[in-house]
Amino acid sequence: MFEVLAEPHRRRILDLLREQEQAVGDLVSALGISQPGVSKHLRVLREAGLVTTRRRGTQICYSLDAGGVRAVQAGLAGLATPALRSA
C-alpha cells in the first residue's frame, strides 16, 4: 500500500476525489498530465481498493472507496499504536 500512496500524482488524485466524484477528463485538467498517465494511476488506485468507478453516460467517473480508505486508516493507526504506547 505504501508504494501506491508514495506517488505524488496518486495522492493528488485522492485529494481531488475526496472533494467529489471526478471524470477522467476533469482529473487530466486538474493534474496537468496526459490521459493515459491519469488512467494508469487510477488503475493502480482501483486495484488497491481505494477508488471505485461508475458510468455516467459515456464517461467513467471515479470516487473514493470508503471501505478501502478506512482499511488504510486502520492499518496506519495499528502501526502507530505500539510507538505511542512506548513514548
SULGIWO-V220539 format. One record per run of one state. SS is the DSSP state (hx for helix, st for strand, lp for the rest). FROM is the first residue (numbers start at 1). TO is the last residue. If there is no record, write none. Layout:
ss: <SS:SS>
from: <FROM:FROM>
to: <TO:TO>
This chain:
ss: <lp:hx:lp:hx:lp:st:hx:lp:hx:lp:st:lp:st:lp:hx:lp>
from: <1:2:7:8:20:22:24:32:35:48:51:57:59:65:66:87>
to: <1:6:7:19:21:23:31:34:47:50:56:58:64:65:86:87>
